[in-house]
Amino acid sequence: MLEIQITVTNIRYADGGVSSVNVQFQSKDPEGSINLNGYIPLTTEEYQGNEALLSLTDVVRTKIINRLHSKAE
C-alpha cells in the first residue's frame, strides 16, 4: 500500500467561502522503490468534512489510484 503524507493544503477563499483546495502530497511504497509527489485538486464538496488528516489522506489515495487506473486503460 502507498504511504501518503500530506505536506500542504492550499485553500483559496472567495466571497466569504472556500473556492478551491489543492492538497500537496508525497508518497512511497513500502520498499521505497516507487516515489510520487504532486497535488490533488479538490472541489469544495470533496473538501467539506474531510479536514481531518486521516479523511483527507483517504480522499487523496483514492484520487491517485483512480488517476493511475484511468491512464493505464
TIFI-860732 format. One record per residue: residue number from 1; chain; residue in one letter; x, y, z of N, C-alpha, C in turn. Coordinates in Angstrom, 2 decimals. Atoms other than C-alpha are relative to their C-alpha. Example, Ala and Ser with C-alpha at 12.3 -4.5 7.8 and 13.67 -1.06 7.14 Angstrom:
BEGIN
1:A:A:0.89:-1.19:0.00:12.30:-4.50:7.80:0.90:1.20:0.00 .
2:A:S:-0.82:-1.19:-0.06:13.67:-1.06:7.14:-0.77:1.09:0.73 .
This chain:
BEGIN
1:A:M:0.84:-1.18:0.00:0.00:0.00:0.00:0.89:1.25:0.00 .
2:A:L:-0.73:-1.25:0.03:1.15:3.54:-0.67:-0.09:0.71:1.33 .
3:A:E:-0.04:-0.84:-1.19:2.25:5.54:2.32:-0.09:1.44:-0.48 .
4:A:I:0.23:-1.37:0.47:0.87:9.05:1.73:0.17:0.97:1.15 .
5:A:Q:-0.19:-1.07:-0.98:1.99:12.14:3.58:-0.51:1.29:-0.61 .
6:A:I:0.50:-1.30:0.43:0.01:15.35:3.19:1.03:1.03:0.44 .
7:A:T:-1.02:-0.98:-0.35:2.56:18.17:3.03:-0.57:1.41:0.13 .
8:A:V:0.59:-1.34:-0.04:0.43:21.27:2.34:-1.43:-0.08:-0.49 .
9:A:T:1.35:-0.16:0.51:-3.23:22.11:1.94:-0.19:1.48:-0.31 .
10:A:N:0.20:-1.38:0.43:-3.74:25.29:-0.09:-1.49:0.24:-0.20 .
11:A:I:1.42:-0.31:0.07:-7.18:26.75:0.42:-0.14:1.43:-0.49 .
12:A:R:0.28:-1.35:0.51:-8.41:29.71:-1.62:-1.44:0.36:0.35 .
13:A:Y:1.31:-0.49:-0.40:-11.30:31.80:-0.43:-0.47:1.08:-0.97 .
14:A:A:0.62:-1.05:0.81:-13.70:33.97:-2.43:-1.42:0.19:0.51 .
15:A:D:1.37:-0.33:-0.43:-16.91:35.70:-1.43:-0.37:-0.63:1.34 .
16:A:G:0.26:0.49:-1.34:-16.59:34.55:2.17:-0.04:-1.50:0.16 .
17:A:G:0.01:1.45:-0.10:-16.23:30.85:1.39:1.18:-0.60:-0.74 .
18:A:V:-1.09:0.72:0.67:-13.81:28.24:0.09:-0.33:-0.08:-1.49 .
19:A:S:0.22:0.07:1.46:-13.40:28.50:-3.71:0.75:-1.16:-0.64 .
20:A:S:-0.74:1.15:0.53:-10.74:25.82:-4.33:0.98:-0.50:1.05 .
21:A:V:-0.92:0.63:-0.95:-8.47:23.41:-2.48:0.98:-0.86:-0.80 .
22:A:N:-1.04:0.87:0.55:-5.16:21.86:-3.61:0.73:-0.65:1.17 .
23:A:V:-0.67:0.75:-1.06:-3.69:19.13:-1.41:1.29:-0.56:-0.56 .
24:A:Q:-1.30:0.50:0.45:0.04:18.55:-1.93:0.37:-1.21:0.85 .
25:A:F:-0.32:1.25:-0.68:1.40:15.13:-1.05:1.34:-0.55:-0.47 .
26:A:Q:-1.14:0.85:0.34:4.42:12.84:-1.05:-0.43:-1.42:0.31 .
27:A:S:0.41:1.38:-0.20:4.06:9.09:-1.33:1.12:-0.93:-0.42 .
28:A:K:-0.96:1.03:0.39:6.18:5.97:-1.49:-0.58:-1.35:0.35 .
29:A:D:0.43:1.36:-0.34:5.67:2.23:-1.49:0.84:-0.50:1.16 .
30:A:P:-0.72:0.48:-1.19:6.84:0.13:1.49:1.49:-0.28:-0.24 .
31:A:E:-1.40:0.28:0.29:10.10:-0.83:-0.25:0.79:1.27:-0.33 .
32:A:G:-0.67:-1.25:0.33:10.87:2.78:-1.15:0.48:0.07:-1.45 .
33:A:S:-0.46:0.01:1.39:11.33:1.93:-4.82:-0.87:0.85:-0.92 .
34:A:I:0.89:-0.86:0.78:8.36:3.99:-6.07:-0.29:1.25:0.84 .
35:A:N:0.27:-1.27:-0.65:8.03:7.67:-5.17:-0.95:0.82:-0.85 .
36:A:L:0.94:-0.89:0.67:5.17:10.00:-6.06:-0.06:1.30:0.79 .
37:A:N:0.31:-1.25:-0.67:4.59:13.64:-5.30:-0.78:0.87:-0.96 .
38:A:G:0.81:-0.88:0.83:2.26:16.30:-6.56:-1.10:0.62:0.82 .
39:A:Y:1.15:-0.54:-0.71:-1.06:17.83:-5.73:-1.27:-0.52:-0.62 .
40:A:I:1.31:0.44:0.42:-4.67:16.81:-5.98:-0.96:1.17:0.22 .
41:A:P:1.02:-1.04:-0.19:-7.28:19.50:-6.64:-1.30:-0.63:0.50 .
42:A:L:1.27:0.47:-0.53:-10.46:19.01:-4.64:-1.07:1.06:-0.23 .
43:A:T:1.11:-0.94:0.06:-13.85:20.56:-5.18:-0.36:0.38:1.43 .
44:A:T:0.40:-0.42:-1.35:-15.38:22.41:-2.26:-0.87:-1.08:0.64 .
45:A:E:0.81:1.08:-0.54:-17.83:19.50:-1.88:0.88:-1.15:0.51 .
46:A:E:-0.90:1.08:-0.41:-14.99:16.95:-1.70:0.77:0.37:1.26 .
47:A:Y:-0.78:-0.43:-1.16:-13.10:19.02:0.86:-0.87:0.12:1.24 .
48:A:Q:0.90:-0.21:-1.12:-16.11:19.73:3.04:-0.11:-1.27:0.84 .
49:A:G:0.09:1.15:-0.88:-15.92:17.39:6.02:1.23:-0.89:-0.02 .
50:A:N:-1.20:0.83:0.09:-12.51:15.97:5.07:1.23:0.72:0.58 .
51:A:E:-1.10:-0.76:-0.56:-10.42:18.40:7.08:0.89:-0.83:0.92 .
52:A:A:-0.82:0.88:-0.84:-9.25:15.62:9.41:1.05:-0.67:-0.89 .
53:A:L:-1.11:0.49:0.80:-5.88:14.37:8.19:-0.24:-1.41:-0.53 .
54:A:L:0.26:1.37:0.44:-6.92:10.71:8.02:-1.02:-0.03:-1.13 .
55:A:S:1.02:-0.06:1.05:-10.03:11.51:5.96:0.57:0.61:-1.28 .
56:A:L:-0.60:-0.66:1.15:-8.09:13.83:3.67:0.99:-0.92:-0.70 .
57:A:T:-0.95:0.96:0.57:-5.39:11.18:3.15:-0.75:-1.07:-0.79 .
58:A:D:0.80:0.99:0.72:-8.07:8.65:2.15:-0.52:0.55:-1.32 .
59:A:V:0.49:-0.63:1.23:-9.51:11.08:-0.41:1.14:0.10:-1.01 .
60:A:V:-1.16:-0.13:0.88:-6.04:11.74:-1.86:0.40:-1.37:-0.55 .
61:A:R:-0.36:1.37:0.43:-5.22:7.99:-2.00:-0.96:-0.48:-1.10 .
62:A:T:1.00:0.42:0.98:-8.47:7.27:-3.85:0.17:0.73:-1.32 .
63:A:K:-0.17:-0.78:1.23:-7.89:10.08:-6.35:1.27:-0.40:-0.75 .
64:A:I:-1.24:0.46:0.64:-4.29:8.94:-7.03:-0.25:-1.33:-0.71 .
65:A:I:0.25:1.32:0.59:-5.40:5.35:-7.64:-0.91:0.13:-1.21 .
66:A:N:0.90:-0.18:1.14:-8.27:6.45:-9.89:0.72:0.63:-1.19 .
67:A:R:-0.73:-0.66:1.08:-5.96:8.70:-11.89:0.96:-0.98:-0.67 .
68:A:L:-0.92:0.98:0.56:-3.40:5.91:-12.35:-0.75:-1.05:-0.81 .
69:A:H:0.80:0.99:0.74:-6.09:3.42:-13.41:-0.53:0.57:-1.30 .
70:A:S:0.57:-0.58:1.21:-7.64:5.81:-15.92:1.07:0.20:-1.07 .
71:A:K:-1.09:-0.18:0.96:-4.23:6.47:-17.57:0.46:-1.34:-0.58 .
72:A:A:-0.46:1.31:0.45:-3.47:2.74:-17.84:-0.93:-0.59:-1.05 .
73:A:E:0.97:0.59:0.93:-6.61:2.00:-19.86:0.04:0.64:-1.36 .
